[in-house]
Amino acid sequence: MPAGIVWMLENPDRGLVEADEMDFQRCLEIQRPSLGPVTGHYTDWTPLAGRGELFSEDVDSDDPWQFRNVLVA
């Protein structure tokens, strides 16, 4: 949120904008000190991991990345 406020103060003539229209690099400059280390890790996790243990669910086990497998009702 502080990055959005700083961006707003630095761009007063832009009005109301979507987040995609903001300068993400400037926002990250402001946010980086409070983010700490940002890392990425590869895993073998899929949306079906741990599913169906408590009760049966209608999932597509042939393709774990189908939308119906990540939809939570």
All heavy atoms as a GROMACS GRO file, in nm:
protein
  582
    1MET      N    1   0.080  -0.119   0.000
    1MET     CA    2   0.000   0.000   0.000
    1MET      C    3   0.085   0.126   0.000
    1MET      O    4   0.051   0.220  -0.072
    1MET     CB    5  -0.095  -0.002   0.118
    1MET     CG    6  -0.188   0.117   0.116
    1MET     SD    7  -0.330   0.094   0.217
    1MET     CE    8  -0.287   0.189   0.358
    2PRO      N    9   0.194   0.135   0.075
    2PRO     CA   10   0.275   0.257   0.068
    2PRO      C   11   0.324   0.286  -0.073
    2PRO      O   12   0.335   0.401  -0.112
    2PRO     CB   13   0.392   0.230   0.162
    2PRO     CG   14   0.342   0.125   0.256
    2PRO     CD   15   0.246   0.043   0.175
    3ALA      N   16   0.355   0.183  -0.151
    3ALA     CA   17   0.402   0.205  -0.288
    3ALA      C   18   0.294   0.270  -0.372
    3ALA      O   19   0.321   0.358  -0.453
    3ALA     CB   20   0.445   0.073  -0.351
    4GLY      N   21   0.171   0.229  -0.352
    4GLY     CA   22   0.059   0.291  -0.425
    4GLY      C   23   0.041   0.437  -0.388
    4GLY      O   24   0.012   0.521  -0.473
    5ILE      N   25   0.060   0.468  -0.262
    5ILE     CA   26   0.046   0.608  -0.217
    5ILE      C   27   0.158   0.692  -0.275
    5ILE      O   28   0.136   0.803  -0.324
    5ILE     CB   29   0.043   0.614  -0.064
    5ILE    CG1   30  -0.085   0.547  -0.013
    5ILE    CG2   31   0.051   0.758  -0.016
    5ILE    CD1   32  -0.089   0.527   0.136
    6VAL      N   33   0.281   0.640  -0.272
    6VAL     CA   34   0.394   0.714  -0.329
    6VAL      C   35   0.372   0.734  -0.479
    6VAL      O   36   0.393   0.843  -0.532
    6VAL     CB   37   0.527   0.642  -0.302
    6VAL    CG1   38   0.641   0.705  -0.380
    6VAL    CG2   39   0.558   0.643  -0.153
    7TRP      N   40   0.328   0.630  -0.549
    7TRP     CA   41   0.301   0.642  -0.692
    7TRP      C   42   0.195   0.748  -0.717
    7TRP      O   43   0.208   0.829  -0.809
    7TRP     CB   44   0.257   0.508  -0.749
    7TRP     CG   45   0.244   0.512  -0.898
    7TRP    CD1   46   0.341   0.483  -0.988
    7TRP    CD2   47   0.130   0.550  -0.974
    7TRP    NE1   48   0.293   0.500  -1.116
    7TRP    CE2   49   0.164   0.542  -1.110
    7TRP    CE3   50   0.001   0.590  -0.940
    7TRP    CZ2   51   0.074   0.572  -1.211
    7TRP    CZ3   52  -0.088   0.621  -1.042
    7TRP    CH2   53  -0.051   0.611  -1.176
    8MET      N   54   0.090   0.750  -0.636
    8MET     CA   55  -0.016   0.848  -0.651
    8MET      C   56   0.038   0.990  -0.631
    8MET      O   57   0.005   1.082  -0.707
    8MET     CB   58  -0.127   0.820  -0.549
    8MET     CG   59  -0.241   0.920  -0.554
    8MET     SD   60  -0.358   0.895  -0.419
    8MET     CE   61  -0.257   0.936  -0.278
    9LEU      N   62   0.124   1.010  -0.530
    9LEU     CA   63   0.180   1.142  -0.505
    9LEU      C   64   0.274   1.185  -0.618
    9LEU      O   65   0.284   1.304  -0.649
    9LEU     CB   66   0.254   1.142  -0.371
    9LEU     CG   67   0.165   1.125  -0.248
    9LEU    CD1   68   0.250   1.106  -0.123
    9LEU    CD2   69   0.070   1.243  -0.232
   10GLU      N   70   0.344   1.090  -0.678
   10GLU     CA   71   0.435   1.122  -0.787
   10GLU      C   72   0.364   1.139  -0.921
   10GLU      O   73   0.422   1.192  -1.015
   10GLU     CB   74   0.543   1.013  -0.800
   10GLU     CG   75   0.638   1.010  -0.683
   10GLU     CD   76   0.736   0.895  -0.690
   10GLU    OE1   77   0.720   0.805  -0.776
   10GLU    OE2   78   0.831   0.896  -0.609
   11ASN      N   79   0.239   1.093  -0.931
   11ASN     CA   80   0.163   1.100  -1.056
   11ASN      C   81   0.023   1.157  -1.031
   11ASN      O   82  -0.077   1.091  -1.058
   11ASN     CB   83   0.151   0.961  -1.119
   11ASN     CG   84   0.286   0.902  -1.152
   11ASN    OD1   85   0.342   0.932  -1.255
   11ASN    ND2   86   0.339   0.820  -1.062
   12PRO      N   87   0.013   1.281  -0.982
   12PRO     CA   88  -0.118   1.334  -0.943
   12PRO      C   89  -0.213   1.357  -1.060
   12PRO      O   90  -0.335   1.360  -1.040
   12PRO     CB   91  -0.083   1.467  -0.876
   12PRO     CG   92   0.048   1.506  -0.935
   12PRO     CD   93   0.120   1.377  -0.962
   13ASP      N   94  -0.162   1.366  -1.181
   13ASP     CA   95  -0.248   1.392  -1.296
   13ASP      C   96  -0.303   1.266  -1.361
   13ASP      O   97  -0.382   1.273  -1.455
   13ASP     CB   98  -0.171   1.472  -1.401
   13ASP     CG   99  -0.045   1.400  -1.448
   13ASP    OD1  100   0.012   1.323  -1.369
   13ASP    OD2  101  -0.005   1.422  -1.564
   14ARG      N  102  -0.266   1.148  -1.313
   14ARG     CA  103  -0.310   1.022  -1.374
   14ARG      C  104  -0.450   0.980  -1.331
   14ARG      O  105  -0.515   0.902  -1.398
   14ARG     CB  106  -0.211   0.910  -1.340
   14ARG     CG  107  -0.073   0.926  -1.400
   14ARG     CD  108  -0.070   0.901  -1.550
   14ARG     NE  109  -0.123   0.774  -1.589
   14ARG     CZ  110  -0.053   0.662  -1.599
   14ARG    NH1  111   0.075   0.662  -1.571
   14ARG    NH2  112  -0.110   0.550  -1.636
   15GLY      N  113  -0.497   1.028  -1.218
   15GLY     CA  114  -0.630   0.989  -1.172
   15GLY      C  115  -0.635   0.845  -1.126
   15GLY      O  116  -0.535   0.786  -1.088
   16LEU      N  117  -0.753   0.785  -1.134
   16LEU     CA  118  -0.774   0.647  -1.091
   16LEU      C  119  -0.725   0.553  -1.201
   16LEU      O  120  -0.768   0.563  -1.316
   16LEU     CB  121  -0.922   0.624  -1.064
   16LEU     CG  122  -0.961   0.491  -1.004
   16LEU    CD1  123  -0.898   0.477  -0.867
   16LEU    CD2  124  -1.112   0.481  -0.993
   17VAL      N  125  -0.633   0.461  -1.167
   17VAL     CA  126  -0.579   0.367  -1.265
   17VAL      C  127  -0.582   0.226  -1.208
   17VAL      O  128  -0.589   0.206  -1.088
   17VAL     CB  129  -0.433   0.403  -1.304
   17VAL    CG1  130  -0.426   0.540  -1.368
   17VAL    CG2  131  -0.340   0.394  -1.186
   18GLU      N  132  -0.577   0.129  -1.298
   18GLU     CA  133  -0.565  -0.011  -1.259
   18GLU      C  134  -0.421  -0.037  -1.216
   18GLU      O  135  -0.328   0.033  -1.258
   18GLU     CB  136  -0.600  -0.102  -1.376
   18GLU     CG  137  -0.743  -0.092  -1.422
   18GLU     CD  138  -0.839  -0.157  -1.325
   18GLU    OE1  139  -0.798  -0.251  -1.254
   18GLU    OE2  140  -0.955  -0.115  -1.320
   19ALA      N  141  -0.398  -0.139  -1.138
   19ALA     CA  142  -0.263  -0.172  -1.092
   19ALA      C  143  -0.170  -0.200  -1.209
   19ALA      O  144  -0.051  -0.168  -1.204
   19ALA     CB  145  -0.268  -0.292  -0.998
   20ASP      N  146  -0.221  -0.258  -1.317
   20ASP     CA  147  -0.138  -0.288  -1.434
   20ASP      C  148  -0.086  -0.162  -1.503
   20ASP      O  149   0.009  -0.169  -1.580
   20ASP     CB  150  -0.215  -0.372  -1.536
   20ASP     CG  151  -0.244  -0.511  -1.487
   20ASP    OD1  152  -0.182  -0.552  -1.386
   20ASP    OD2  153  -0.328  -0.581  -1.547
   21GLU      N  154  -0.149  -0.050  -1.480
   21GLU     CA  155  -0.109   0.075  -1.545
   21GLU      C  156  -0.003   0.150  -1.464
   21GLU      O  157   0.047   0.253  -1.510
   21GLU     CB  158  -0.231   0.164  -1.567
   21GLU     CG  159  -0.335   0.102  -1.658
   21GLU     CD  160  -0.463   0.182  -1.663
   21GLU    OE1  161  -0.467   0.294  -1.608
   21GLU    OE2  162  -0.560   0.133  -1.721
   22MET      N  163   0.030   0.100  -1.346
   22MET     CA  164   0.130   0.165  -1.263
   22MET      C  165   0.269   0.116  -1.300
   22MET      O  166   0.284   0.007  -1.355
   22MET     CB  167   0.103   0.136  -1.115
   22MET     CG  168  -0.028   0.191  -1.065
   22MET     SD  169  -0.070   0.135  -0.900
   22MET     CE  170   0.057   0.212  -0.804
   23ASP      N  171   0.372   0.195  -1.270
   23ASP     CA  172   0.510   0.157  -1.296
   23ASP      C  173   0.554   0.056  -1.190
   23ASP      O  174   0.583   0.094  -1.076
   23ASP     CB  175   0.599   0.282  -1.293
   23ASP     CG  176   0.745   0.250  -1.317
   23ASP    OD1  177   0.776   0.138  -1.362
   23ASP    OD2  178   0.828   0.337  -1.289
   24PHE      N  179   0.555  -0.072  -1.226
   24PHE     CA  180   0.585  -0.175  -1.127
   24PHE      C  181   0.727  -0.165  -1.074
   24PHE      O  182   0.754  -0.198  -0.960
   24PHE     CB  183   0.558  -0.315  -1.185
   24PHE     CG  184   0.662  -0.364  -1.280
   24PHE    CD1  185   0.770  -0.438  -1.235
   24PHE    CD2  186   0.654  -0.336  -1.415
   24PHE    CE1  187   0.866  -0.485  -1.323
   24PHE    CE2  188   0.750  -0.381  -1.503
   24PHE     CZ  189   0.856  -0.454  -1.457
   25GLN      N  190   0.821  -0.117  -1.158
   25GLN     CA  191   0.959  -0.106  -1.111
   25GLN      C  192   0.971  -0.002  -1.000
   25GLN      O  193   1.041  -0.024  -0.902
   25GLN     CB  194   1.052  -0.073  -1.227
   25GLN     CG  195   1.066  -0.189  -1.324
   25GLN     CD  196   1.150  -0.154  -1.444
   25GLN    OE1  197   1.157  -0.040  -1.486
   25GLN    NE2  198   1.214  -0.255  -1.501
   26ARG      N  199   0.902   0.109  -1.015
   26ARG     CA  200   0.904   0.212  -0.910
   26ARG      C  201   0.839   0.158  -0.783
   26ARG      O  202   0.890   0.180  -0.672
   26ARG     CB  203   0.832   0.338  -0.957
   26ARG     CG  204   0.820   0.445  -0.853
   26ARG     CD  205   0.955   0.499  -0.812
   26ARG     NE  206   0.939   0.606  -0.716
   26ARG     CZ  207   1.006   0.614  -0.602
   26ARG    NH1  208   1.095   0.523  -0.570
   26ARG    NH2  209   0.985   0.713  -0.519
   27CYS      N  210   0.730   0.087  -0.796
   27CYS     CA  211   0.662   0.031  -0.679
   27CYS      C  212   0.752  -0.071  -0.608
   27CYS      O  213   0.758  -0.074  -0.485
   27CYS     CB  214   0.530  -0.032  -0.719
   27CYS     SG  215   0.405   0.088  -0.768
   28LEU      N  216   0.823  -0.153  -0.685
   28LEU     CA  217   0.913  -0.251  -0.624
   28LEU      C  218   1.030  -0.184  -0.552
   28LEU      O  219   1.077  -0.234  -0.450
   28LEU     CB  220   0.966  -0.349  -0.727
   28LEU     CG  221   0.871  -0.463  -0.763
   28LEU    CD1  222   0.930  -0.548  -0.875
   28LEU    CD2  223   0.840  -0.549  -0.643
   29GLU      N  224   1.077  -0.070  -0.604
   29GLU     CA  225   1.183   0.004  -0.534
   29GLU      C  226   1.138   0.040  -0.393
   29GLU      O  227   1.215   0.034  -0.298
   29GLU     CB  228   1.216   0.133  -0.609
   29GLU     CG  229   1.294   0.115  -0.735
   29GLU     CD  230   1.312   0.248  -0.808
   29GLU    OE1  231   1.286   0.355  -0.748
   29GLU    OE2  232   1.352   0.245  -0.925
   30ILE      N  233   1.013   0.078  -0.381
   30ILE     CA  234   0.958   0.119  -0.252
   30ILE      C  235   0.930  -0.003  -0.163
   30ILE      O  236   0.953  -0.002  -0.043
   30ILE     CB  237   0.830   0.202  -0.272
   30ILE    CG1  238   0.864   0.328  -0.351
   30ILE    CG2  239   0.764   0.235  -0.140
   30ILE    CD1  240   0.745   0.394  -0.413
   31GLN      N  241   0.882  -0.111  -0.223
   31GLN     CA  242   0.842  -0.230  -0.147
   31GLN      C  243   0.958  -0.320  -0.108
   31GLN      O  244   0.951  -0.390  -0.008
   31GLN     CB  245   0.743  -0.312  -0.229
   31GLN     CG  246   0.614  -0.242  -0.257
   31GLN     CD  247   0.534  -0.311  -0.364
   31GLN    OE1  248   0.588  -0.387  -0.444
   31GLN    NE2  249   0.405  -0.285  -0.368
   32ARG      N  250   1.065  -0.320  -0.187
   32ARG     CA  251   1.172  -0.418  -0.168
   32ARG      C  252   1.230  -0.422  -0.025
   32ARG      O  253   1.253  -0.531   0.028
   32ARG     CB  254   1.283  -0.396  -0.269
   32ARG     CG  255   1.372  -0.518  -0.281
   32ARG     CD  256   1.459  -0.518  -0.403
   32ARG     NE  257   1.392  -0.500  -0.529
   32ARG     CZ  258   1.336  -0.598  -0.600
   32ARG    NH1  259   1.337  -0.720  -0.554
   32ARG    NH2  260   1.279  -0.574  -0.716
   33PRO      N  261   1.250  -0.309   0.043
   33PRO     CA  262   1.305  -0.319   0.179
   33PRO      C  263   1.216  -0.399   0.276
   33PRO      O  264   1.265  -0.462   0.368
   33PRO     CB  265   1.316  -0.174   0.224
   33PRO     CG  266   1.326  -0.095   0.098
   33PRO     CD  267   1.243  -0.169  -0.001
   34SER      N  268   1.086  -0.398   0.254
   34SER     CA  269   0.998  -0.471   0.346
   34SER      C  270   0.965  -0.611   0.296
   34SER      O  271   0.906  -0.690   0.369
   34SER     CB  272   0.870  -0.393   0.370
   34SER     OG  273   0.800  -0.374   0.249
   35LEU      N  274   1.002  -0.645   0.173
   35LEU     CA  275   0.972  -0.778   0.120
   35LEU      C  276   1.066  -0.885   0.172
   35LEU      O  277   1.026  -0.999   0.187
   35LEU     CB  278   0.979  -0.777  -0.034
   35LEU     CG  279   0.867  -0.705  -0.107
   35LEU    CD1  280   0.894  -0.708  -0.256
   35LEU    CD2  281   0.733  -0.768  -0.076
   36GLY      N  282   1.190  -0.850   0.194
   36GLY     CA  283   1.287  -0.951   0.232
   36GLY      C  284   1.326  -1.030   0.109
   36GLY      O  285   1.299  -0.990  -0.004
   37PRO      N  286   1.391  -1.144   0.127
   37PRO     CA  287   1.433  -1.221   0.010
   37PRO      C  288   1.312  -1.282  -0.062
   37PRO      O  289   1.224  -1.339   0.001
   37PRO     CB  290   1.523  -1.330   0.068
   37PRO     CG  291   1.485  -1.341   0.212
   37PRO     CD  292   1.434  -1.205   0.253
   38VAL      N  293   1.310  -1.266  -0.192
   38VAL     CA  294   1.205  -1.326  -0.274
   38VAL      C  295   1.271  -1.434  -0.358
   38VAL      O  296   1.359  -1.407  -0.439
   38VAL     CB  297   1.139  -1.219  -0.365
   38VAL    CG1  298   1.033  -1.283  -0.453
   38VAL    CG2  299   1.078  -1.108  -0.281
   39THR      N  300   1.231  -1.557  -0.336
   39THR     CA  301   1.292  -1.670  -0.406
   39THR      C  302   1.185  -1.755  -0.472
   39THR      O  303   1.067  -1.750  -0.436
   39THR     CB  304   1.372  -1.758  -0.308
   39THR    OG1  305   1.283  -1.810  -0.209
   39THR    CG2  306   1.482  -1.679  -0.239
   40GLY      N  307   1.225  -1.832  -0.569
   40GLY     CA  308   1.136  -1.927  -0.634
   40GLY      C  309   1.190  -2.068  -0.616
   40GLY      O  310   1.311  -2.088  -0.617
   41HIS      N  311   1.101  -2.162  -0.598
   41HIS     CA  312   1.141  -2.300  -0.577
   41HIS      C  313   1.052  -2.392  -0.661
   41HIS      O  314   0.930  -2.380  -0.657
   41HIS     CB  315   1.130  -2.340  -0.430
   41HIS     CG  316   1.210  -2.254  -0.339
   41HIS    ND1  317   1.344  -2.275  -0.316
   41HIS    CD2  318   1.177  -2.144  -0.268
   41HIS    CE1  319   1.389  -2.183  -0.233
   41HIS    NE2  320   1.289  -2.102  -0.203
   42TYR      N  321   1.112  -2.483  -0.735
   42TYR     CA  322   1.037  -2.582  -0.810
   42TYR      C  323   0.994  -2.694  -0.716
   42TYR      O  324   1.070  -2.736  -0.630
   42TYR     CB  325   1.122  -2.640  -0.923
   42TYR     CG  326   1.143  -2.543  -1.035
   42TYR    CD1  327   1.262  -2.472  -1.047
   42TYR    CD2  328   1.044  -2.521  -1.129
   42TYR    CE1  329   1.281  -2.382  -1.150
   42TYR    CE2  330   1.062  -2.432  -1.232
   42TYR     CZ  331   1.181  -2.363  -1.242
   42TYR     OH  332   1.200  -2.274  -1.344
   43THR      N  333   0.870  -2.738  -0.732
   43THR     CA  334   0.818  -2.849  -0.653
   43THR      C  335   0.740  -2.942  -0.746
   43THR      O  336   0.718  -2.911  -0.862
   43THR     CB  337   0.724  -2.802  -0.540
   43THR    OG1  338   0.604  -2.750  -0.599
   43THR    CG2  339   0.789  -2.696  -0.454
   44ASP      N  340   0.695  -3.052  -0.691
   44ASP     CA  341   0.612  -3.144  -0.768
   44ASP      C  342   0.465  -3.131  -0.727
   44ASP      O  343   0.384  -3.217  -0.757
   44ASP     CB  344   0.660  -3.288  -0.752
   44ASP     CG  345   0.655  -3.334  -0.606
   44ASP    OD1  346   0.630  -3.250  -0.518
   44ASP    OD2  347   0.676  -3.453  -0.583
   45TRP      N  348   0.429  -3.018  -0.662
   45TRP     CA  349   0.292  -2.995  -0.617
   45TRP      C  350   0.198  -2.980  -0.736
   45TRP      O  351   0.234  -2.922  -0.838
   45TRP     CB  352   0.285  -2.869  -0.531
   45TRP     CG  353   0.147  -2.840  -0.480
   45TRP    CD1  354   0.092  -2.888  -0.367
   45TRP    CD2  355   0.048  -2.758  -0.543
   45TRP    NE1  356  -0.036  -2.841  -0.353
   45TRP    CE2  357  -0.066  -2.761  -0.461
   45TRP    CE3  358   0.044  -2.684  -0.659
   45TRP    CZ2  359  -0.182  -2.692  -0.492
   45TRP    CZ3  360  -0.072  -2.616  -0.690
   45TRP    CH2  361  -0.183  -2.620  -0.607
   46THR      N  362   0.078  -3.034  -0.722
   46THR     CA  363  -0.030  -3.012  -0.818
   46THR      C  364  -0.156  -2.980  -0.739
   46THR      O  365  -0.163  -3.006  -0.618
   46THR     CB  366  -0.056  -3.136  -0.905
   46THR    OG1  367  -0.118  -3.238  -0.825
   46THR    CG2  368   0.071  -3.189  -0.970
   47PRO      N  369  -0.259  -2.926  -0.804
   47PRO     CA  370  -0.384  -2.898  -0.733
   47PRO      C  371  -0.451  -3.022  -0.674
   47PRO      O  372  -0.541  -3.011  -0.592
   47PRO     CB  373  -0.472  -2.834  -0.840
   47PRO     CG  374  -0.378  -2.780  -0.940
   47PRO     CD  375  -0.261  -2.873  -0.939
   48LEU      N  376  -0.408  -3.140  -0.716
   48LEU     CA  377  -0.469  -3.263  -0.664
   48LEU      C  378  -0.396  -3.317  -0.541
   48LEU      O  379  -0.442  -3.414  -0.481
   48LEU     CB  380  -0.470  -3.370  -0.773
   48LEU     CG  381  -0.556  -3.338  -0.896
   48LEU    CD1  382  -0.549  -3.451  -0.996
   48LEU    CD2  383  -0.699  -3.309  -0.857
   49ALA      N  384  -0.288  -3.255  -0.501
   49ALA     CA  385  -0.212  -3.303  -0.385
   49ALA      C  386  -0.298  -3.292  -0.259
   49ALA      O  387  -0.347  -3.186  -0.224
   49ALA     CB  388  -0.085  -3.222  -0.368
   50GLY      N  389  -0.320  -3.405  -0.194
   50GLY     CA  390  -0.399  -3.408  -0.072
   50GLY      C  391  -0.549  -3.404  -0.092
   50GLY      O  392  -0.625  -3.397   0.004
   51ARG      N  393  -0.594  -3.406  -0.217
   51ARG     CA  394  -0.739  -3.401  -0.244
   51ARG      C  395  -0.799  -3.540  -0.232
   51ARG      O  396  -0.734  -3.641  -0.258
   51ARG     CB  397  -0.764  -3.348  -0.386
   51ARG     CG  398  -0.715  -3.209  -0.412
   51ARG     CD  399  -0.808  -3.101  -0.360
   51ARG     NE  400  -0.935  -3.095  -0.424
   51ARG     CZ  401  -0.963  -3.023  -0.533
   51ARG    NH1  402  -0.871  -2.952  -0.589
   51ARG    NH2  403  -1.084  -3.024  -0.583
   52GLY      N  404  -0.922  -3.547  -0.192
   52GLY     CA  405  -0.993  -3.673  -0.184
   52GLY      C  406  -0.962  -3.756  -0.061
   52GLY      O  407  -1.004  -3.870  -0.052
   53GLU      N  408  -0.886  -3.701   0.032
   53GLU     CA  409  -0.852  -3.776   0.152
   53GLU      C  410  -0.969  -3.778   0.252
   53GLU      O  411  -0.993  -3.880   0.316
   53GLU     CB  412  -0.728  -3.718   0.218
   53GLU     CG  413  -0.604  -3.734   0.135
   53GLU     CD  414  -0.480  -3.670   0.198
   53GLU    OE1  415  -0.492  -3.617   0.310
   53GLU    OE2  416  -0.376  -3.673   0.133
   54LEU      N  417  -1.039  -3.668   0.266
   54LEU     CA  418  -1.148  -3.661   0.363
   54LEU      C  419  -1.281  -3.701   0.302
   54LEU      O  420  -1.364  -3.762   0.368
   54LEU     CB  421  -1.159  -3.520   0.420
   54LEU     CG  422  -1.037  -3.471   0.499
   54LEU    CD1  423  -1.056  -3.327   0.543
   54LEU    CD2  424  -1.014  -3.560   0.619
   55PHE      N  425  -1.304  -3.666   0.175
   55PHE     CA  426  -1.429  -3.701   0.107
   55PHE      C  427  -1.402  -3.704  -0.043
   55PHE      O  428  -1.307  -3.644  -0.091
   55PHE     CB  429  -1.541  -3.603   0.141
   55PHE     CG  430  -1.504  -3.460   0.123
   55PHE    CD1  431  -1.522  -3.396   0.001
   55PHE    CD2  432  -1.448  -3.387   0.227
   55PHE    CE1  433  -1.487  -3.265  -0.016
   55PHE    CE2  434  -1.414  -3.255   0.211
   55PHE     CZ  435  -1.432  -3.193   0.088
   56SER      N  436  -1.487  -3.774  -0.115
   56SER     CA  437  -1.465  -3.786  -0.260
   56SER      C  438  -1.501  -3.654  -0.329
   56SER      O  439  -1.593  -3.584  -0.288
   56SER     CB  440  -1.547  -3.901  -0.317
   56SER     OG  441  -1.685  -3.873  -0.302
   57GLU      N  442  -1.426  -3.624  -0.434
   57GLU     CA  443  -1.449  -3.502  -0.509
   57GLU      C  444  -1.451  -3.534  -0.658
   57GLU      O  445  -1.389  -3.630  -0.702
   57GLU     CB  446  -1.338  -3.400  -0.483
   57GLU     CG  447  -1.331  -3.352  -0.340
   57GLU     CD  448  -1.221  -3.250  -0.323
   57GLU    OE1  449  -1.234  -3.140  -0.381
   57GLU    OE2  450  -1.123  -3.281  -0.256
   58ASP      N  451  -1.521  -3.452  -0.735
   58ASP     CA  452  -1.525  -3.467  -0.880
   58ASP      C  453  -1.407  -3.391  -0.939
   58ASP      O  454  -1.415  -3.271  -0.964
   58ASP     CB  455  -1.657  -3.412  -0.934
   58ASP     CG  456  -1.668  -3.429  -1.084
   58ASP    OD1  457  -1.604  -3.521  -1.138
   58ASP    OD2  458  -1.740  -3.348  -1.146
   59VAL      N  459  -1.296  -3.461  -0.959
   59VAL     CA  460  -1.175  -3.400  -1.013
   59VAL      C  461  -1.132  -3.474  -1.139
   59VAL      O  462  -1.170  -3.588  -1.162
   59VAL     CB  463  -1.059  -3.401  -0.911
   59VAL    CG1  464  -1.092  -3.314  -0.791
   59VAL    CG2  465  -1.024  -3.541  -0.868
   60ASP      N  466  -1.054  -3.406  -1.220
   60ASP     CA  467  -0.998  -3.466  -1.341
   60ASP      C  468  -0.857  -3.514  -1.309
   60ASP      O  469  -0.762  -3.438  -1.314
   60ASP     CB  470  -0.996  -3.363  -1.454
   60ASP     CG  471  -0.949  -3.420  -1.586
   60ASP    OD1  472  -0.909  -3.538  -1.588
   60ASP    OD2  473  -0.952  -3.347  -1.686
   61SER      N  474  -0.844  -3.641  -1.274
   61SER     CA  475  -0.715  -3.694  -1.232
   61SER      C  476  -0.619  -3.715  -1.350
   61SER      O  477  -0.499  -3.727  -1.329
   61SER     CB  478  -0.732  -3.825  -1.155
   61SER     OG  479  -0.801  -3.918  -1.235
   62ASP      N  480  -0.670  -3.715  -1.474
   62ASP     CA  481  -0.584  -3.730  -1.590
   62ASP      C  482  -0.503  -3.602  -1.617
   62ASP      O  483  -0.392  -3.609  -1.670
   62ASP     CB  484  -0.665  -3.766  -1.714
   62ASP     CG  485  -0.730  -3.903  -1.702
   62ASP    OD1  486  -0.670  -3.990  -1.636
   62ASP    OD2  487  -0.839  -3.921  -1.758
   63ASP      N  488  -0.560  -3.486  -1.584
   63ASP     CA  489  -0.492  -3.359  -1.608
   63ASP      C  490  -0.512  -3.271  -1.484
   63ASP      O  491  -0.612  -3.201  -1.471
   63ASP     CB  492  -0.548  -3.290  -1.732
   63ASP     CG  493  -0.468  -3.167  -1.770
   63ASP    OD1  494  -0.372  -3.133  -1.699
   63ASP    OD2  495  -0.502  -3.104  -1.872
   64PRO      N  496  -0.418  -3.275  -1.389
   64PRO     CA  497  -0.436  -3.206  -1.262
   64PRO      C  498  -0.449  -3.054  -1.275
   64PRO      O  499  -0.499  -2.989  -1.185
   64PRO     CB  500  -0.312  -3.243  -1.182
   64PRO     CG  501  -0.218  -3.307  -1.273
   64PRO     CD  502  -0.291  -3.348  -1.394
   65TRP      N  503  -0.407  -2.995  -1.386
   65TRP     CA  504  -0.409  -2.849  -1.399
   65TRP      C  505  -0.536  -2.796  -1.464
   65TRP      O  506  -0.542  -2.679  -1.501
   65TRP     CB  507  -0.284  -2.802  -1.474
   65TRP     CG  508  -0.163  -2.832  -1.391
   65TRP    CD1  509  -0.075  -2.935  -1.407
   65TRP    CD2  510  -0.120  -2.762  -1.275
   65TRP    NE1  511   0.021  -2.932  -1.309
   65TRP    CE2  512  -0.005  -2.826  -1.227
   65TRP    CE3  513  -0.167  -2.650  -1.207
   65TRP    CZ2  514   0.064  -2.784  -1.113
   65TRP    CZ3  515  -0.098  -2.606  -1.095
   65TRP    CH2  516   0.015  -2.673  -1.050
   66GLN      N  517  -0.638  -2.879  -1.477
   66GLN     CA  518  -0.767  -2.833  -1.528
   66GLN      C  519  -0.833  -2.740  -1.427
   66GLN      O  520  -0.818  -2.756  -1.305
   66GLN     CB  521  -0.859  -2.950  -1.560
   66GLN     CG  522  -0.819  -3.028  -1.681
   66GLN     CD  523  -0.824  -2.942  -1.805
   66GLN    OE1  524  -0.921  -2.871  -1.830
   66GLN    NE2  525  -0.717  -2.948  -1.884
   67PHE      N  526  -0.909  -2.641  -1.477
   67PHE     CA  527  -0.972  -2.541  -1.390
   67PHE      C  528  -1.061  -2.606  -1.285
   67PHE      O  529  -1.065  -2.561  -1.172
   67PHE     CB  530  -1.050  -2.441  -1.474
   67PHE     CG  531  -1.111  -2.331  -1.393
   67PHE    CD1  532  -1.031  -2.233  -1.338
   67PHE    CD2  533  -1.247  -2.325  -1.373
   67PHE    CE1  534  -1.084  -2.131  -1.263
   67PHE    CE2  535  -1.302  -2.223  -1.298
   67PHE     CZ  536  -1.221  -2.126  -1.243
   68ARG      N  537  -1.131  -2.709  -1.320
   68ARG     CA  538  -1.222  -2.770  -1.224
   68ARG      C  539  -1.148  -2.830  -1.104
   68ARG      O  540  -1.205  -2.853  -0.999
   68ARG     CB  541  -1.313  -2.872  -1.288
   68ARG     CG  542  -1.251  -3.006  -1.316
   68ARG     CD  543  -1.347  -3.091  -1.393
   68ARG     NE  544  -1.355  -3.223  -1.338
   68ARG     CZ  545  -1.406  -3.325  -1.403
   68ARG    NH1  546  -1.455  -3.308  -1.524
   68ARG    NH2  547  -1.410  -3.443  -1.348
   69ASN      N  548  -1.018  -2.857  -1.119
   69ASN     CA  549  -0.939  -2.911  -1.007
   69ASN      C  550  -0.894  -2.803  -0.912
   69ASN      O  551  -0.858  -2.833  -0.798
   69ASN     CB  552  -0.819  -2.986  -1.061
   69ASN     CG  553  -0.857  -3.112  -1.134
   69ASN    OD1  554  -0.966  -3.165  -1.117
   69ASN    ND2  555  -0.769  -3.159  -1.219
   70VAL      N  556  -0.890  -2.678  -0.954
   70VAL     CA  557  -0.848  -2.571  -0.864
   70VAL      C  558  -0.965  -2.489  -0.812
   70VAL      O  559  -0.949  -2.406  -0.725
   70VAL     CB  560  -0.744  -2.476  -0.931
   70VAL    CG1  561  -0.617  -2.552  -0.961
   70VAL    CG2  562  -0.799  -2.412  -1.055
   71LEU      N  563  -1.082  -2.510  -0.867
   71LEU     CA  564  -1.202  -2.440  -0.823
   71LEU      C  565  -1.245  -2.492  -0.687
   71LEU      O  566  -1.265  -2.613  -0.668
   71LEU     CB  567  -1.315  -2.458  -0.924
   71LEU     CG  568  -1.446  -2.388  -0.894
   71LEU    CD1  569  -1.425  -2.238  -0.894
   71LEU    CD2  570  -1.551  -2.426  -0.996
   72VAL      N  571  -1.256  -2.404  -0.589
   72VAL     CA  572  -1.297  -2.444  -0.455
   72VAL      C  573  -1.435  -2.387  -0.428
   72VAL      O  574  -1.456  -2.266  -0.439
   72VAL     CB  575  -1.197  -2.393  -0.349
   72VAL    CG1  576  -1.243  -2.432  -0.210
   72VAL    CG2  577  -1.058  -2.448  -0.378
   73ALA      N  578  -1.528  -2.473  -0.398
   73ALA     CA  579  -1.666  -2.426  -0.373
   73ALA      C  580  -1.696  -2.423  -0.226
   73ALA      O  581  -1.642  -2.490  -0.146
   73ALA     CB  582  -1.764  -2.518  -0.444
   0.00000   0.00000   0.00000
